[in-house]
Amino acid sequence: MRSRRKEAQEVKMLTSLQASQSATTWKIDKEKEPLSINVATFQRQLRKLKFSQLIEATNGFSAESLIGSGGFGEVFKANLKDGSSVAIKKLIRLSCQGDREFMAEMETLGKIKHRNLVPLLGYCKVGEERLLVYEFMEYGSLEEMLHVKTKTGDRRTLTWEERKQIARGAAKGLCFLHHNCIPHIIHRDMKSSNVLLDHEMEARVSDFGMARLISALDTHLSVSTLAGTPGYVPPEYYQSFRCTAKGDVYSFGVVLLELLTGKRPTDKEDFGDTNLVGWVKIKVREGKGREVIDPQLLSATRESNEDGVEEVIEMLRYLDITMQCVEDFPSKRPNMLQAVAMLRELTPASSNGSSSSG
């Protein structure tokens, strides 16, 4: 009797939330089935999260708690009663139920643990809605850190050491998906907004498995909507929308370029009819590789070092690695194991001979 009363309260809460907030729509089909709430967590300590708790923790999924939105849904920050912070992703509305597929994908994704991946803590199923619960990442995304100014009009400039650490961390996370997961996972949408930074500024790859999950649940979506983001999409995807590990390597190379140049992948003002990759390739062909390096990075390097020559040589060696990742032909690109190895070898130029970059 008590459980029925609780369920009725959940339905009532859901209905009032639906009525009060048009921005966030919660669809409940009462005819097919009563409100069902399934939460699964994948840690030894079972985190029992109810939908009512998520509503309370996000203040009714308010605009204030909204921290991001992308192709797969909106993301809200939630502060739980135990003091922990989580990020809740409300998936886009799907055209079919796909309960079994959803549960299977969640079980798979929940088992994937690595220092450089954003951990999935659990999921919540409410009627036709699907919510994923992730660990909250304190420093937000790399995209925000590199490109978005704060309310005060300034932003913290990442040091060269921090950028190298982020590049290595993101590489290790993607490498784990490609080479250590069985079956192997192709990200399909590697980009700076999917590289999150934890409290130690360690890079963690997010949204892995999302494209596969969405396509498994909704067969009506066109393949092109699941093949990445403009500026990050490798050239071969425009011929066949078949996602591959080497396609991920290209997208990762674009993230590496963002770290080096401080520029977005697509920007009419900076690149005209081309994009970041095209612009950098032109500069490198002209022997002007140094001109692509973020000016803020160069000035910070000069301040910390008399002339910054060693760091600049190292940056040009990093550019070499990046250019291999964004080769037009997939066969010419390294795999992620090779990319991780090359980035690991990036030590100060003075202790590792001269650079191969011009």
TORTOR-662954 format. One record per residue: residue in three letters; x, y, z of N, C-alpha, C, O in turn. Coordinates in steps of 0.001 Angstrom, whole numbers, plus 500000, padded with zeros to 6 digits. Atoms other than C-alpha are relative to their C-alpha. Layout:
<rs>
AlaXYZXYZXYZXYZ
...
</rs>
This chain:
<rs>
Met500824498795500000500000500000500000500866501266500000500595502246499306
Arg499103498830499914502821502358500907500709500229498667500895501366498233
Ser499290499843501273504636501631497656499087500584498943499530501377498112
Arg500957499436500959501491502398495657499816501492500226499732502283499286
Arg500156498582499668501092505671497505501216500793499527501089501900499003
Lys498762499345500457504733506529496771499978500170498487500341501225497966
Glu500036499944501453504247505708493104499030501072499523499294501794498561
Ala500991498975500354501159507888492968500586501396500199500333502309499413
Gln499349498701499749503184510730494488500989500331498886501094501480498456
Glu499045499795501095505858510239491814499280500500498748499722501441498089
Val500773499611501178503223510462489070499506501432500137499553502212499187
Lys500508498649499743501743513580490668501113501027499836500915502083499236
Met498845499097500093505179515190490950500407500205498544500719501314498110
Leu499634499953501406505937514344487359499027500860499204499429501656498356
Thr501043499250500707502619515778486148500107501492500279499980502311499370
Ser499892498573499658503072519049488044501245500619499380501233501777498964
Leu498771499506500620506635519369486745499785500227498510500255501211497939
Gln500289499904501431505408518758483208499194501249499692499408501918498681
Ala500860498831500210502810521474483585500753501299500225500523502284499523
Ser499341498740499626505132524038485174501197500336499129501585501500499033
Gln498791499723500777508126523649482893499852499538498563499887498342498273
Ser500158500349501414507655523794479153501331499683499352501383498970498350
Ala498672500209500588511403523798478488500411498534500066501026498014499136
Thr499662501404499836511811520265479816498717499190499951497872499314500837
Thr501250500752500143509125517886478613500188498573500464501139497902500062
Trp499940501366499482508478514632480432498748499276499525497634499628499913
Lys501141500685500606506270512229478525499737498684500723500597497805500767
Ile500384501233499317504428509556480495498765499431499313497744500108499193
Asp501136500649500649502156507112478718499340499088501023499777497958501241
Lys500630500733498898499796505978481472499208498791499508498968497851500267
Glu500822501100500508497774503693479191500803498704499856500311497620500171
Lys499196501189500267500614501334478304500462499317501288500378498096501419
Glu499452500589498788502111500861481750500006501033501112500054502234500844
Pro499895499037498902502175502410485190501415500575500025502316500035499384
Leu498688499361499909505097504705486034501011499004500551500853498486501657
Ser498975500932499516508161502520486292501302500745500197501703501540499347
Ile498726499344499705511387503673487883501033498917500268500991498240501294
Asn498929500983499832514405501456487396501317500744500089501659501516499193
Val498687499384499857517761502594488680501019498885500186500847498022501047
Ala498934500985499820520885500508488258501296500756500226501562501748499547
Thr498688499386499818524294501426489604501044498909499911500747497723500053
Phe498979500979500343527610499787488930501189500074500967502296499661500619
Gln498927499952499027529652500418492047499630499088501166498469498709501320
Arg500275500916498888529988498243495135498931500580500917498034499870501370
Gln501035499344499199527990500778497121498868500396499066499012501313498258
Leu501130499737500889524621500755495409499425501383500293499037501689501421
Arg500558498656499831523445504292494848498534499961499602498200499897498418
Lys501435500113500272519688504179495161499411501378499721499022502106500635
Leu500533498698500398518512507190493223498599499842499441498368499046498531
Lys501365500015500524514816507777492688499793501261499173500505502254499326
Phe500298498846500846513330510126490149499676501222500844500064502341500506
Ser500356498880499123511935512250492975501246500670500569501286501888500742
Gln498743499431499488515471512662494351500694500842498930501271501889499226
Leu499364499267501090516737513764490940499288501336499761499924502347499464
Ile500768498751500133513935516333490704500417500986501091500650502167500832
Glu499620499141498868514819517662494151501428500524499839501703501697500091
Ala498577499638500113518575517660493453500262501017498902501249501750498961
Thr499815499055501106518148519678490245499018501163500076498925501975499156
Asn501030498970499839515401521939491598499003499943498835498700500944498186
Gly500989500185501063512920520468489140500586500141498605499920500632497694
Phe499299499864501280515462520312486295499891501442499495499511501705498354
Ser500135498563500288515563524094486391501084500474499039502092499801498824
Ala499026499403500929517383526338483932501327500248500712502391500162500099
Glu498781499727499228519864527171486727500884498754500110502107498862500199
Ser499213501225499849520914523524486981500465499439498657501238498482498616
Leu499591500450501337521316523110483200501445500428499736501762501617499781
Ile498581499661500213525054522905482449500465499714498584501607500009498232
Gly499605500251501380525036521793478836498919499298499217498008498693499782
Ser500922500745500860523147520436475877500727499655498716501533500437498212
Gly499333500447501222524247518462472849499073499155499170497858499155499372
Gly500797500799500914523104516094470167499232498876500671498238498391500130
Phe500646501135499357522147513414472668499099500401501156498456499539501755
Gly500884499578498926520299515518475227500568501113500852501661501619500598
Glu499585498934499080520509518074478030500696499399501213500416498265501601
Val499266500459498822522857517788481021499748500963501154499873502178501000
Phe500291499204498815521957518993484518500949499616501125501316498452501278
Lys499205500292498806524093519320487621499040499754501156498072500492501343
Ala500842500324498849522568517713490694500860499829501237501889499154501206
Asn499311500167498728523683517994494297499171499059500872498070499398501305
Leu500741501005499238522662514866496177500125500249501501500992500993501959
Lys500038499752498547521857514717499882501254499511500715501584499996501797
Asp498775500494499356525042512762500629501185500941499764502311500651500167
Gly498957498995500230526996515851499495500718499851498674501498500726498295
Ser499315500206501279528154514412496179499291500739498868498090501001498934
Ser500557499338501184527645516140492838500031499028498825501016498324498607
Val500050500853501185526537514292489734499491500821498817498899501886498990
Ala500538499390501223525730515214486143498944499038499459499205497847499291
Ile501098500831500495522394513945484838499726500353498550499399501495498227
Lys500271499774501416521985513527481096498601499492499684498303498310499859
Lys501354500367500426518380513554479888500058499766498506500222500707497730
Leu499832500347501408518471511704476574498895500587499134497781500828499598
Ile500992499509500951516706513005473488498866498986499893499059497791500117
Arg501159500891500146513229511598472889500234499004498893500614499371497781
Leu499781501062500978513455508287471109498655499502499483497644499567500183
Ser501268500355500627510842506938468732499496498619500401498342498285500135
Cys500471501322499586510712503429470179500433499722501435501327500381501965
Gln499733500316498586510779501868473637501427499479500197502222500073500926
Gly498636500535499929513883499686473239500513499739501391501698499934501658
Asp499595500226498609513918498755476934501144498998500130502122499240500837
Arg498991501046499866515931495579476502501354500478499494502386500237500120
Glu498752499484500569518513497266474267500630501037500927501845501069501122
Phe499517498942499102518765500208476657500691499386501216501800499779501576
Met499438500631498804519347497990479696501319499299499668502273499358500445
Ala498780500709500399521934495917477804501155500974499800502273500723500250
Glu498957498996500225523853499024476693500472500604501320501666500836501508
Met499630499437498700523753500446480228500914499046500764501902499464501368
Glu499174500992499310525150497213481646501415499994499427502394499885500166
Thr498690499979500654527972497347479095500772501258500376501922501184500808
Leu499317498727499727528785501038479577500387500125501469501424500701501797
Gly499736499898498563528605500726483358501229499247500451501820499565501483
Lys498833500801499626531391498161483402501312500619499538502388500176499939
Ile498786499408500571533828500391481532500585501024500975500014502093501187
Lys499358499127499012536184501948484074501432500295499577502203499379499293
His498617499602500304539345503901483307500213501403500543499287502213500584
Arg499647498699499405541130506883484859499639501167499081499365502268499558
Asn500230498909500949540538508909481680498666499909499277498510500417498167
Leu501377500036500502536865508124481102499064500511501086499306500284502272
Val500987499517499026533880509804482767499151498805500441498502498175499606
Pro500726501185499562532300507099484948498485500182499991497957501203500431
Leu501453500045499933528651506214484492499635499373501338500010498234501613
Leu500347500492498671527209505833487994498679499238500011498464498366500852
Gly501279500681500011523728504724487055499078500568498949499468501447498180
Tyr500982499482500943520605505313485025498612499931500627498381499204501593
Cys501358499935499472516966506065485617499034499951498826499185500703497862
Lys500999500126501052514021505017483468498662500440500577498170499862501546
Val501295499489499528510807506996483912499067500049498805499208500917497944
Gly500861500040501176508056506079481479500848499822498753501593498849498640
Glu499194500072501224509601506771478066501284500816500093502066500856499143
Glu498792499196499829512313509038479465501167499126500457500978498135501162
Arg498787500699499597515890507845479914500989501026500544501314502002499868
Leu499032499092499384518317509556482285501248499220500392501162498132500959
Leu498731500615499634521997508734482732500652500848501087500639502076501012
Val499385499296498880523830509632485945501509499783499969501994498655500055
Tyr498537500047500096527538510482485692500639500724501182500004501540501850
Glu499219499227499033530219511662488078500166501418499448500400501600498253
Phe499878498605500441530384515466487950501477500373499870502292500046500733
Met498617499580500244533571516950486481500166501492500307499566502347499656
Glu499926498666499406534622520059488369500372501120499028499795502206499089
Tyr499519498926500879536435522000485620499289500054498653499729500763497748
Gly500781499924501228533848521389482906500723499395498808501540498486498957
Ser499429500588501215534833520710479320501234500768499525501445501928499879
Leu498831499370500608538032521432477436499557501131499074500225502161498980
Glu500520498953500883535944523415474947499775501301500782500180502377500343
Glu500237498806499172534830525795477725501320500613500445501497501830500401
Met498715499521499484538354526040479110500794500742498919501465501733499208
Leu499230499388501082539840526912475709499308501182499345499959502157498970
His500684499062500894537129528951474019498961500921500639498605501944500054
Val501110499217499432534491530309476414500505500947501073501164500534502027
Lys499610499011498994535068533521478322499050499924501183497874499598501028
Thr500838500007498801533803533744481893499171501279500057499317502169499219
Lys500862498817499858531236536281483099500812501276500212500367502372499871
Thr499152498823499766534084538577484110500744500412498731501471501405498718
Gly499396499617501282535238538586480488501382499439499754501992499714498721
Asp498676500586500212538452536642480986499902498486500152498855497955500522
Arg499966501438499748539469533015481105501434499586500322502392500231499896
Arg498695500485499598542333531053482570500697499365498796500123498511498121
Thr499248500588501103545014530251480000500694498737500484501448498757501456
Leu499351501263499651546090526628480138501488500080499654501858500564498585
Thr498558500012500258549863526219480443500322498874499009499488498009498744
Trp499586501041500930551811524080477985500026498634500687499627497631500094
Glu499978501266499247552330521408480676498591499460500176498365498259500026
Glu501397500428499834548567521317481337499430499473498681498718498469498657
Arg500518500425501309547802521052477625500550498637499607499826497802499065
Lys499407501310500291550227518156477214499341498905500840499056497813500349
Gln500630500971499093548703516407480242498585499654499522498176498493499554
Ile501364500221500499545183516867478822500036499154498728499228498240498562
Ala499862500769501252546298515559475400500296498536500304499702497641499704
Arg499640501379499646547870512474476988498818499266500630498543498109500310
Gly501140500627499308544859511809479208498882499633499038498341498529499095
Ala501057500262500982542338512122476372500406498849499076499581498012498709
Ala499493501079500867544536509864474212499867498648500702499461497663500086
Lys500066501266499261544677507200476936498554499523500147498278498326500063
Gly501414500363499886540889507310477419499468499411498708498800498377498718
Leu500468500470501306540186506913473698500681498674499632500054497790499048
Cys499245501225500255542889504233473415499374498816500739499286497714500197
Phe500642501066499213541196502213476162498728499509499317498465498307499267
Leu501243500372500703537893502289474249500308499175498745499630498189498457
His499661500660501264539568501220470991500667498641500188500411497711499423
His499133501178499920541950498565472268499767499092501205500178497932501186
Asn500167500812498794540894497352475731498565499531500245498340498618501040
Cys501393500404499815537106497091475491499633498908498999500021498960497832
Ile500469501060500902535515493952474067498480499925500131497993499602501214
Pro499498499577501307533723494584471839500601501404500062500267502185500953
His499368498687500033535849497625470914498937501077499794497943500869499099
Ile500971498909500109534048500944471218500575501133499153501647501660499448
Ile499644498828500800534256503613468522499179501162500539497959501055500667
His500691498884499357533398506989470017498973500643499078497831500871499478
Arg500834499386501041531941508539466824499822501516500128499417502166499164
Asp500179498545499856531875512079468257501056500583500941500734501297501890
Met498896499485499186535289512862469734500166501490499699500337501875498542
Lys499849498545500160535556516638470301500328500608501356500230499934502381
Ser499538499379498744536736519145472923498890500111501038499173500136502236
Ser501090499932499017533270519392474506499749498634500639499047498538501645
Asn500097501337499415533500515625475141501281499585500719501463498418501066
Val498837500223499136536832515966476942499759500838501253499866502064501220
Leu500309499291498755535958516842480538501215499974500925502086499112500809
Leu498843499856499113538368517930483274499553499842501446498681500574501915
Asp500398500238498611538124516573486819500689500965500952501350501905500511
His499478499062498995539189518255490068501516500107499967502080501066500496
Glu498534499949500119542838517442489302500438500434498601501609500313498240
Met499754499583501381542563518801485736500427498825499126501080499007498099
Glu499734501198500797542883515229484483498896499867498951497714500020499259
Ala500978500108501089541201514699481096499226498692500090499790497632500360
Arg500853501194500021538270512298480932499064500089498797498348501075498624
Val500842500027501197536509511333477718498569499658500403498338498719501164
Ser501414500245499685532711511511477922499219499635498743499728499739497627
Asp500949500325501089529751510398475775500417498818499143499875498629498054
Phe499645501196500760531484507211474629498814499019500080498183498867501125
Gly501121500937500035528904504651473566498652500642499754497660499949499531
Met501283499307500181526230507318473180499417499797498610498235499488498462
Ala500497500130501379525989507162469387499468498596499765498430498414499130
Arg500429501385500159525751503374469512498691499751500750497800499063500252
Leu501212500146499199523127503548472262498797500594499292497746499962499189
Ile501114499312500660520976506064470402499577499258498735498386499094498471
Ser500351500700501248521191504173467106499350498650500297498507498188499528
Ala500614501278499619520313500909468894498549500196500425497701499334500192
Leu501355499738499492517229502523470458499081500597498949497865500411499002
Asp500843499289500964516047504550467487500510499773498587501437500445498137
Thr499550500339501354516403503042464030499551501028498974499951500954497812
His500499499002500945514627506030462469500999501143499774500874501908498817
Leu499013498927500157517600508348462978500878499701498800501301498564498595
Ser499120500209501150519632508876459829501429499818500489501808500356501529
Val498621500283499595523224507661459978500803501289500091501707501411500917
Ser499224498759500030524461511171459165499910500775501309500834501508501662
Thr500136499274498730523115512512462472500887499382501074501115499988502120
Leu499190500692498995525317509986464290501470499928499606502237499156500180
Ala498632500121500527528541510601462387500875501184500358501780501526499596
Gly499067498987499525530110513434464355499557501435499830498425501713499434
Thr500255498567499943530333517218464551500835500721498948502011500396498782
Pro499227499254501005531363519666461771501325500516500568501383501013501692
Gly498665499581499551535068520473461997500816498843500547502046498875500542
Tyr499322501174499440535847517102463584499845498766499108500514497753499311
Val500339501167500831534465514801460876501100499733498979501480500636498234
Pro498943500312500974537141512991458835499454499989498580498268499729498380
Pro500469499880501381536980513380455035499273498766499478498334498887498691
Glu500606501216500556536076509736454392498534499822500411497794499089499756
Tyr501392500154499540532792510078456356499018500618499012497833500284499015
Tyr500902499368500964531401512228453561499716499079498809498751499285498074
Gln500264500998501043531703509293451145499122498874500552498105498515499959
Ser500812501041499344530423506581453492499886500384501463500880500732502100
Phe500204499594498609528887507309456880500352498859500956499697498666501980
Arg499583501116499154530692504307458331501051500495500994502123500959500606
Cys499088499503498964532331505191461629501072498959500294500782497771500432
Thr498869500904499760535770503707462256500905500545501096500810501710501482
Ala499018499574498999538539503805464847500918501085499423501271502032500126
Lys499129498995500627540710505764462381499257501336499836499884502395499814
Gly500798498768500014537840508280462090500094500712501343500196501937501400
Asp499813499444498649538085508762465875501374500651500132501517501696500767
Val498627499463499916541853509316465478500051501385499355500687502299499880
Tyr500053498693500671541180512155463024499363501040500930499904502130501115
Ser500707499069499108538689513782465424500870500353501210500881501499501658
Phe499077499760498901541207513388468256501101500961499570501521501820500345
Gly498988499083500530543786515119466056499515501434499979500291502360500214
Val500572498652499987541438518092465765500026500566501431500308501748501633
Val499923499567498595541247518238469585501431500412500343501644501411501030
Leu498590499651499776545072518226469672500315501364499392501044502158499987
Leu499784498703500651545052521160467225499383501137500811499962502218500920
Glu500631498973499148542629523070469455500905500337501183501060501504501544
Leu499103499783498861545024522597472373501217500820499593501675501667500361
Leu498792499311500448547973523871470333499709501420499519500469502345499805
Thr500272498697500639546307526764468481499108500911500841499139502132500691
Gly500977499210499234543639527860470977498801500397499158497968501184499608
Lys501092499629500906541241528098468012498943498900499927499215497727500185
Arg501085500952500211537881526466467368500205499283498663500915499791497796
Pro499821500752501261537650523821464593499403500689498778499908500532497667
Thr500608499274501121535376525995462452499812501459500403499222501746501445
Asp500120498575499719535558529785462327500228500779498703501352500854498205
Lys499927499279501289534782531862459200501040501115500038501790501315499082
Glu499074498868499894536783534839460473501455499556499896502272500203499242
Asp498616500484499985539930532785461048500389499242498738501506499383498241
Phe499623500952501048539762530266458218499314500204498658499660499524497692
Gly500694499780501273537430531594455512499248498764499550498389498254500269
Asp500722501149500561536283528723453299500508498655500521499881497626500270
Thr499478501255499471538419526113455058499676499883501492498818500607501997
Asn500197500139498554538571524961458693501368499936500681502394500160500040
Leu498744500006499245541208524587461428501030499058499375502193499422499207
Val499067500972500584542733521457459876500570500520498683501777500449498454
Gly499549499472501294542878523032456395500975501154500157501983501228499454
Trp499157498831499741544390526255457740501396499581500494502412500097500028
Val498719500469499456547093524421459732500814499295498913502026499488498819
Lys499282500717501069547959522186456758500661500968499023501780500733498569
Ile499434498971500897548490525269454565501250500611500632502284500752499979
Lys498866499383499288550763526859457192501202499057500057502340499472499840
Val498912500978499901552785523666457643500670499805498640501895499707498556
Arg499441500141501362553206523272453853500894501174499642501891501017498937
Glu499215498787500274554516526852453721501213500125500916501980501082500812
Gly498887499947499053557014526054456489499789501002501114500747501476501725
Lys500327499009498965555200528375458905499256499374501180498330499967501732
Gly500658500724498916554222525811461545499912500793501294498926500699502025
Arg499972499249498746555195528132464369498847501015500087498402501362501181
Glu501063498981500017552506530634463284498643499479500484497749500270500783
Val501298500532499558549693528257464288499918499901501524498830499719502071
Ile499990500161498541550745528113467953499269501168500670499448502327500296
Asp500762499016499234548430529936470382500934501104500508501864500816501261
Pro499131498896499567550001533424470920500097500108501525501153500443502062
Gln499981499946498522549011533301474613500954498955500562501609499177501580
Leu499105501072499572550931530042474925501450500419499797502303500162500646
Leu498642499549500292554010531559473299500463501072500982501602501042501450
Ser499607498925499069553978534656475523500205499451501408501122499873502113
Ala499841500612498678553481532542478670501290499207500073501957499185501108
Thr498758500789500067556363530312477579501220500908500107502188500577500790
Arg498876499055499952558657533322477049500182500571501401501305500821501840
Glu499929499441498641557787534657480508500668499023500962501427499429501842
Ser499463500993499068558702531382482229501404499536499609502091498884500395
Asn498707500445500510561808530809480133500613501176499249499882501962498645
Glu499353498838500618564350533282478785499551500229498562499155501339498207
Asp500457499821501378563502532661475148498946498971499589498344499092498522
Gly501034500991500269561193529637475305500288499093498820499379498436498314
Val499662500764501205563083527915472465499696498511500190499121497877499304
Glu500194501434499769562973524430474044498523499614499918498157498617499297
Glu501436500299500007559218524566474601499415500120498594498561499324498203
Val500520499816501357558575525867471079500375498800499125499566498327498327
Ile499579501192500747560611522988469616499104498816500356498716498026499496
Glu500884501081499540558512520622471726498596500157499400497970499171499011
Met501311499738500594555313522276470461499965499599498529498955499095498040
Leu499923500363501413556460521737466878500057498481499826499546497947498842
Arg500004501468500031557127518065467620498586499479500279498157498484499695
Tyr501406500317499712553606517895469064499162500230498732498257499452498429
Leu500702499709501259552378519486465806500221498871498986499309498515498240
Asp499707501150500872554102516649463898499033498844500278498464498261499355
Ile500892501100499591552069514076465861498570500303499564497859499439499050
Thr501355499567500344548887516054465301499735499860498507498668499398498100
Met500173500058501448549419516254461547499861498550499512499177498285498523
Gln500174501416500354549750512466461399498574499531500288498003498742499535
Cys501369500391499608546389512104463178498950500524499023497913499888498834
Val500992499404500900544606514390460672500354499792498525499923500564497669
Glu499718500364501395546021512783457505498683499720499274497745499183499863
Asp501222500233500774543419512635454728499657498520499871498487498140499916
Phe500245501422500192543859508902454246500101499256501338501117499356502027
Pro500014500707498712542897506706457239501212499094500206501716498977501323
Ser498867500928499876545713504230456497501281500701500431502183500067500980
Lys498789499243499629548288506995457052499969500475501453500989500899501997
Arg500115499547498602546962507848460525500495498926500959500360497737500671
Pro499628501001498991548399506169463625498733499448500658497670500062500562
Asn501117500406499136546118504070465806500211500650501362501226501314501576
Met499900499274498730545487505267469363501127499477500891501662500228501707
Leu498839500512499254548141502968470859501257500743499585502079501118500421
Gln498832499275500520550705504646468603499963501470500403500996502058500722
Ala500134498584499612549328508131469379500379500197501461501060501162501807
Val499645499926498570549617507481473131501513499912500169502099500670500942
Ala498538500179499897553221506292472684500742501254499547501709501672500183
Met499330498794500508554173509355470615499858501168500972500808501922501182
Leu500207498898499044552647511776473132500794499773501277501246500727501910
Arg499224500313498793554387509970475995501459500385499814502139500780500761
Glu498589499691500292557723510543474289500284501496499927501436501908499793
Leu499817498545500053557142514300474251500605500486501314499880500883502226
Thr499299499487498823559740515268476835500726501264499576500863501512498378
Pro499292498777500392561646518566476963501042499727498939501801498762499031
Ala499147500214501181563573518933473715501470499803500378502177499033499727
Ser498583500051499629566928519378475517500415498600500401501587498247500263
Ser499629501324499541566770515829476879499681498921498970499856497731499229
Asn500413500999500977565564514182473694500405500355498575499727499982497618
Gly499497499664501331567564515586470804499210501073499313498379501734499936
Ser500645498923500741566373517919468108498681499574499412498357498386499379
Ser501313500280500522562967518200466526500053499642498522500955500057497793
Ser500085500348501419561942516712463205499148501020499258499013500949498037
Ser500868499010500621559640519682462584500788501119499366501875501479499817
Gly499384498844500628560480522490460282499282501246500344499670502325499896
</rs>
